[in-house]
Amino acid sequence: MARSAPRRGAPRALAVVLWCASAAAQTGAVQGSGVPPGDPPIQPGWSLEMTGDGHPPTTAMIESVRRVTPAVVAINGIRTTKDGKNTETEVLSSGSGFIVDEAGYVVTNRHVIVGARNVTVSLSDGRTFKTDRIVADPVNDLAVITIPASGLPTVTIAHSSSLEVGMMVAVIGNALDRGISMNGGWISRLGVSAKPSETATLYNLIQTDAPINPGNSGGPMVNMNGEVVGITNAKLVGTTVEAVGYAIPTDQAVPVIQELVRRGSVRRSWIGVVLATVNQGVADLYQLSANRGVLVTKVTAGSPAAAAGLAPGDVIVRFGGTPYSTSSELDTAIRASQAGTPVTVDLWRSDQRETVTVTPEVDPRS
């Protein structure tokens, strides 16, 4: 087997240490033995006592995990995939969820169940149920599953608005489809935006260094009080990336979950634009005259934005008279606007200030 070159920095030092140990072993040298085999023992009859009882003091995180785990579930289904030769193969799809109502309401990510059939929910007590119904929201990547059970253990949900960088959290779920387990870490960043798919744009995500593996999606992120503060959603993957995972905050998720249960879908407004926050780097990249506002990077054909004359390169500074400087704030305002009611949009186009009127519609993805 070819020997790989040591990497730069600290790993190189480790590789050198291993190489030295290997060289010593090849020469037969034994450093520090002092005496040849067969000399008298140091102290006949000596024993090493074990004084610990093996039960460390219970910590807040241990109690937190104990409290939440009974309400965490494994979600499995079957998906059909195709290879390069268009050959179909059935594969097992696995994820996580948690029970929010003892009547059998389970919250998870939409991507855990989309495209899957024969979806089942397995509880920590060993029971497995086929799903009664699944409702989902592609924009927020959330879903609610109902199962034919009652009297189930449930989680306690807390507001995520009080979270701070440096807080300890645990992610609990069906990691690698090997049963419910937990990984711990800290909140490393707040207010992160990500676009995990063409249909979902997620804002204000919680970033954590807690390891997130396949199967963790949809499981709870828990604080040290045993309260759910987020829904594990994704991880950043790359050869140079370590311990960067995301969760949807509860303050953002709970209204969506409630509407899914009450209506079966989430009603929101839409104008058909893809947005990006303008900073100096974006302004330089797109050669914009404005260095603050929200850049329109794409307009959907036939959308309200297209009908209003909005175009890629426009920088929106006000929507309905309210100033916005980030894409997440403006997107939230658009979603919350009244469908069918015209809204004024103030923008910069090249170096000209203009105002157009757009009439939001009900989001076709609702």
N, C-alpha and C positions, 0 to 999 in steps of 0.2 A: 504494500500500500504506500503510495507517495506521501511524504511528510509535507504537511501544509506549513506555509511560512507563518511565523508568529506575527500577530497584529501589533500595531504601534501602542506605545503608552504602557500602562500597568499590565495588561495581558502579556506583553513581551517579557516583563520581569518574571511572571509566573511561568512562562514557557522555559525561561533560563533555569529556574529552580528545578523544574521537572527534568530538564536535560541533565543537570548536575547529578540528581539522584539516580538517574538511569546509568550515567557513566560510572558512578561508584558501585552500583550493583554489578556492572559488567566486569569490574576488576576484582570483585569478591571482597572488597574492603568493608568492614563493619565498624563504623565509628562509635567509640564510646562504650564498647562492651566491657573492657577492662580486664576480664578474666576469661580463660578458655572454658568450654562446656565441661560440666562434671564437678566443679568446685562446690564446697559446702553451701547450703542455703543460707540466706541472710538471717532468718529467724523461724525455726520450726514451729508449726502450730499457729502461726500468725493468721489473723482473719481481718478482712475489711468490712466494717460494719456499715449497714445501710440504715441511716437514721431518719430519712424522709418517709412520709406516709403516702406519697404519690398523689396527693390531693391538694393542689395549689389553691390559694385563696380565690374565691369567686370574684371575678372582675365585672365591671359594668358591661363590657362587650360580650363576655360569656353569657350573662343573663339576657342581653339583647338578642343574641342569636337563638338562645333557648326559647325565648318568647315568640319569635317570629317564625321559626322553622316549621312548626306544625301547619301553618297556613300557606306554605310555599309548595307549589305543585310542579310536576314534570309534565310537559305537553309533547305528545308524539303524533306523527302522522306519516303519510306516504306521499312522496312526490315522484313524478316521472321526469327523468332527464334524458337528453339526447347527446350523443357524442358527435365527433366530427363526421362520422359516416351516417348520421341520422338514425343510429340505433338507439331504441328506447330502453332505459333501465329504470327499475323502481328502486328508490333509495329511501331510507328512514330519515325523517325530519324530526329534530328534537329541539325543544326550547323550554322555557320556564314561565311561570306565572304565579300569582298570589290571589288568595280569596279575600274579597272585600265585603261580602255579604254572606251570612250563614245559610241563606237560601240557595247558594250555589253560583254566585257571580264571581268569575275569575278574570283578572286583568292580565294582559300580556301585550307584546308588540304585534302589530299587524304582520310584519314580515315572518313571524314564527309560524303563522297559519295560512298565509296566502298561497294559493296553489296546492295546498295539501288536502288529502282526503283521508277518511277514516281517522279523524283526529280524536285522540283520547287524552284524558286528564288523570294522572295518577297522584294520589294523596300520600302523605308521609306515613299514614297508617296501613298502607298496602292496597287500599281499594283503588280500582280504576273504573272510570266512567266514560262512556261515549258522550259526545257533546249534544246538547239539545239544540243550541243555536249559537251562531257566531255573528257579531256585528263589528265592523271595523271602520277606521278612518285613515285613509292613505296619506293625508297631509301631515298628520301628527304621528303616524306609525303606531297607533294604539288600537287595541281590540278588546272586546268583552265577550267571554265565553260563558254560557250557562250550562250547568250539569244537573242531572236529576238527583239531587241530594239536599239534605237539610241539616241544621244543627252543626254546621261546620265551623272549625276554628277560623278566625279572621285576623287581619293585621290592624294595627293602629296607624293611621295616616297623619302626618304632621305637615305644617307649612314649611316649604323649602326656602322661604324668604329670609329666614334667620341663619341660613348656612354661611359659613366663612371658610376661607382657604386655611388649611391646617387642621380642620376637624377630622376625627377618625370616623370611618364608615366601614360597613361590611356589605359585600354583594353576595347574595344567597341564591342558588339555583341549581339546575340540572346540568352542571358543567360536564362536557364531553359525554353526555348521556350515561353517566355513571352513578346517578342518584344525587340527591340533594346534598350540596356541600357549600362551604363559605370560603371567601377570600377576603382579607382585610387590607386596608390601606387608608389613605388620607384624601381629602378633597384638595386637589392641586390647582384648580382654576374654576371660575364661575363665569357664566354669560357667554359660553362658547356657541358658535353657530356651525352647523354642518348640513350637508345635503347628501344623505345616504342613498337616495334613489331619485329618479326623475319625478316621482310624485310627492316626495316628502322633503320639506325644508324645515329643519329643526333649529329653534333658537333657545338661547339662555340655558344651554345644556350644562350639566355638572360634569367636570372632568375629574377623574380619579386615577391614582396609580395602583388601585386594587386590581389584581390580575383578572381579566375577563376572557373567558374561553368560549368556543362554540357550545351552545346549549344554555349559556347564561342569559341570553336575550329574553326580556320580558320579566325577569325576576326582580325582586325588590333591592334597592339600596337602603340600608338601615343605619340610623344613627345610634349613639351609645345609650339612648333611652329605649331602644327597641321599637322605634317608630320608622315607618317608611317615609323617606324624603325624596326618593327618585325611583325611576324604572329603568333598569339596565338596558341599554339600547345597542351600543356598538363599541368597537375598539379601533384605534388607528393601527394599521398594519404596514410594515415596511422593514427592510433589512437593517435599518439604523434606528428603528423606533422601539422603545420599550415602555411598557406600563402607561399607556395613554388610552383610557377608556371613558365612555360617556354614559350619562343617565339623563332621562327626561325628568325635570323637576316636578314635584307634586302640584305646585301652584299652577303649573301649566297643564298638567295631565288631568286633574280632577274635574274641571268643567267639561272637558271632552268626554271623559268616562261617563259623567252624569247624563250628557246629551245622548250618548250612544244607548244608554239604558232606557232613557225616556222616549227617544224618538227613533232609535235604530240607525241614525246617521247624524252627522254634524252639519248644521246649516251655517254657511259663512258666505261672505261676498268675495268677489273676484273681478279683476279688471284685465288679467292676462299679461302680466309683465314679470320678467326676472330682474331682480334688483341686486345692487352691490353698494356697500357703503363707500363714499368718496373720502379718501385721505390723500395726502400729497403723492404717495406712490401710485395710487389709482389715477390721480389727475395727470401725472406725468406719463403713465402708460397709455392712457387714452387721449392724451393731448387736450385735456379739458381746460376751459377758461376758469371754471369754478373748482375750488379745492375743498368745498364742504357741500353736503347734500347727499342725495341718493341717486346713483347712476342707473339708468335703464339699459340693461345689456341685451334684452330680447323682448320682442312683442309678439304675442301669439296672433296668427292670422285670424280674422273674423271676431276678435275679442273686443270688449268695450274700449280698451286702450287703443287698439288699431282704429276703431271708429272715431275716436277723439283726436287722432293724428299724432299720438305719442310714437316716438321712434327710438331705436337704439342710439345712445349717445346723449339723450336728454338727461339733465340732472334736475331731479325734483327737489325743491326746497320747502314747499308747503303743500299740504293736502287738506282741503276743506278749511283753509285758513290757519291751520296749525303747522308750525315749522317742525321738520324732521331732519335728523342728521345721520341716522343709521338705518340700514335696510330692515333690521328686525323690528324697529319701532314703526316704520312706515308699513311694512307688511302686516303687522298686527292691526294697525289702523284701517287698512283696506279690508281685512277680514271682518272687522267689526262694523264697517259702514253699512248703511241701509241699502239693500238691493232695490234698484229702480229709482233711487233719488240722486239727481245730478250733484256732482262734487267738483269744485274748482281745484285745479292743479296749477301751482306756480312753478315754473321751471326755467333753467338756463338752457338755451339751444345755441351752441357755439358761444358767441359773446353777447347774445341778445336775451333779455328777460322776456318771457312770454307767459300767458295764462290760457289754459284750455279747460274744457269741461268734459268730465268723464262720468258715465252712468254705470255704476257697478251692477253686476248681475249675480245671481246665486251661483256659487262655485259648481261647475259641472262635475267635479269630483266628489261632491257631497252625497 
